Amino acid sequence: MTPRNIMLALLAPLCWGVTFTLAKPMVEHFPPLFMMLMVYSGIAVVMAFTHRGKFLTPWPKLLLIAALSVTVQGALLFYGMRGVPASTANLVLQTQVPAGVIMGWLIAGEKLDVTRAIGTLIAVAGVVIVIGLPAERPPLVPVVLIIISGFVWAAGQVCARMLSQDSGVKTLKANAWFGTPQLLLATLLLERGQIDSLVTATPYQWFLLVFCGVFGFYVAYMVWFTLLKSVRVDQAVPFILLMTPIGLVSAVLFLGETITNIQLLGGAVLMVGLAIVSGVGKSLLPARWNTA
């Protein structure tokens, strides 16, 4: 990866790590799909003026990419997040990294060598430590929803790389334009209390909504889709594991959560997996395994 691509790969999880933690109090107040509708409709309006021009990708493909990357993934993720602390959600969500490697292999035929396979297994082991070892285990259903959301998101990223004929910025615009009507329909059918959440929202909750919308969605995904136009999915997704330490620190600083020794252990194992999958930690494995 070039220095520019590495910088992009670092910036996206930095934005996601902080804003994903701050999304916890938001989804406890706003209905999750309604919250996403407000964010993506705002992005759609802004990009209608800042990034004009027709899409090159056929609309059925854009509809599929938006459904996987925005609507279905967001519903699973944020409803799951309601049931667990932000620190736990940050750790469990990292299953999207091995999911990205697996989906890239299954859907796009990307190479899955021994190094990445072992690094992926180590990353999964880190999540298993977080889920299985604490004395008070997190509830199963929210954890499963977050894990499934990671696989749906990974499928969306592979489809964006394979099917999109537009630039990274235009792909974000397409997600906003095609995701907004999906989210509108979903929130009308599945949620209640949208108006009440608007009326009772505090200035702090509005600030969080704007902050997360700008940095966690607009900036982060513009950077991410730009990166995916230059590198393979299996090269990019390992950097998402950096959300783990960023998210944990954010949960302590902003939400007052406590990091347990088990979470630290699980996070450390996750980081080892990141190092191996990204190629930085190849020396951690026997030389005969560092081949395609």
Buried (B, 14 or more C-beta within 10 A) or exposed (E): BEEEBBEBBEBBBBBBBBBBBBBBBBBEBBBBBBBBBBBBBBBBEBBEEEEEEEBEBEEEBBBBBBBBBBBBBBBBBBBBBEBBBBBBBBBBBBBBBBBBBBBBBEBBEBEBEBBBBBBBEBBBBBBEBBBEBBEEEBEEEBBEBBBBBBBBBBBBBBBBBBBBEBBBBBBBBBBBBBBBBBBBEBBEEEBEEBEEBEEEBEEEBEEBBEBBBBBBBBBBBBBBBBBBBBBBBBBBBBBBBBBBBBBBBBBBEBBEBEEBEBBBBBBBBBBBBBBBBBBEBBEBBEEEBBEE
